Amino acid sequence: MREMIRLSPAEFDDLVVDALDTLPEPFRKRLENVIVATEDEPSRADRESVRLPRSHTLFGLYSGTPLTRRDANFAALPDRIVLFRGPILRACRTREEAEREVKNTVMHEIGHHFGLSDADLP
């Protein structure tokens, strides 16, 4: 059985903050109405919202209206990006792997906020 890294929720949150801090300023400014959160595991509804097969793992989820679909009069609740601690940590064996996966997941979900599809993203 593959051993996974163990990080407390606070340590995992720190990885997310570090990943957000590495974003170039122009991108960070466009995230002013986006909540970034962490949860232990995706819910069934989370998985169903992206039609994810049971055999696949969900590391993160973007909920909202991408910037490319907004007009000048757009008003809504904040968009939301969630990173799922359990799946990410189960996929990683070292802190360095976890840091890399958190950063990749943050970038992927932010890509959705900017209007990119899964096919457009790594």
Sequence and secondary structure as in RCSB ss.txt:
>XXXX:A:sequence
MREMIRLSPAEFDDLVVDALDTLPEPFRKRLENVIVATEDEPSRADRESVRLPRSHTLFGLYSGTPLTRRDANFA
ALPDRIVLFRGPILRACRTREEAEREVKNTVMHEIGHHFGLSDADLP
>XXXX:A:secstr
        HHHHHHHHHHHHHTS HHHHHTTTTEEEEEESS  HHHHHHTT  TTS   EEEES  GGG  TT  
 S EEEEEEHHHHHHT SSHHHHHHHHHHHHHHHHHHHTT  GGG  
